[in-house]
Amino acid sequence: MSKRVTILGSTGSVGTSTVDLILNNPEAYDIQALTAQTNVDRLADQAIQLKAKRAVIGDETHYTALKNRLAGTGIDCAAGRAAVIEAASMPTDWTMAAIVGMAGLEPILAAIAQGQCVAIANKEPLVAAGPLVMAAARASGATLLPVDSEHNAVFQVFENENRAGIDRIILTASGGPFRTWTMDQMRAATPAQAVAHPNWIMGAKISVDSASMMNKALEIIEAHYLFAMPPEQIDVLVHPQSVIHSMVEYADGSVLAQLGAPDMRTPIAYTLGWPDRIRTSGQRLDLKTLSRLDFEQIDPVRFPSIPMAYDCLRAGPAHCIAFNAANEVAVAAFLGGQIGFYGIMDAVRYAVERVEKVDMSNLSDVLDFDGAVRDDTTAYMNSHHALKSA
């Protein structure tokens, strides 16, 4: 039987890589739904290529364009936030959750409610609502499969039945485009420089997060929830070659690592085929050409997001929500030329320091608090013009 598949966020970097993998063997998959926010042309092309049952555009102003593009194909069209969540609720065997940012939280929860396999490619919902997401998975029996190369690597070498023998998780980081830059250079960095990642091809937001090391900071929090590991058992090392994607160290001194080329098709394929492995057209790692593997400690002064992540984890869920929410709006402001590069961390620090004890017992609490932090952080950035040169 064909595996029933839904791709949430199919036109983004992870989504298009997922589509590429499926097109290698399209007969093996039955595409239930594809969703995108604004990219009508790519969504329509994908839906036609994959013979999807439904295509959903999040921005309702693009509905007519999508309907016209898919006229006569028999593919059902829909638009709007509610339609995206409804698509996520369609019965599937495997769902790719690749909607960027907190916008992906409700669709992920809808997918999890089915009790099947959900491949999580966007870290923000777990960072901001980890307890809710993990509780939903336990309640439905869904299997969460991490797509981030680092967590996917840990997943592959994490002996869950031997948790007592695990000393620590070691997440690796490429260091991003500013790994060797001074603080003065980083302070003057442009958006174009920040998105120019040396190893990976990613979207603008995650590329900026890599430049600030915020992506690794968010991954620390994500790893805490995914693997139920306390903060003191999660470490980070800079590994510029991006060959070792992460490691698990055991009590006997053994360190198990997952290696691979810096190609997102590899971790995506692992989740798509799980529990089996499927052949892909992705890059292959040629060990003969590797002359060295380097590792470095992260500089917490140039990259303050890392120590802030540990502080937020220890402080509680509300701090993690503020950490993520402020970063999302600050990165957007940086990409729009409204603040400087270090203005991102100034805004995040402001938001985190204002957090007071807040009840986070349900989805409404999380969304309300997330929205309030975004509004407050935006007002802070708008009123502090000095951040432009920060």
WOURLIN-V771603 format. One record per helix or strand of 2 or more residues. SS is the DSSP state (A for helix, B for strand). FROM is the first residue (numbers start at 1). LEN is the number of residues. Records with the same first field share a line. If there is no record, write none. Layout:
BEGIN
SS->FROM-LEN + FROM-LEN
END
This chain:
BEGIN
B->3-6 + 29-8 + 54-4 + 76-4 + 94-4 + 117-4 + 143-4 + 166-8 + 234-5 + 244-7 + 255-5
A->13-11 + 26-3 + 40-11 + 60-10 + 81-8 + 101-12 + 124-17 + 149-9 + 160-6 + 183-5 + 191-4 + 204-9 + 214-14 + 231-3 + 264-10 + 287-3 + 305-11 + 317-19 + 341-13 + 363-21 + 385-5
END
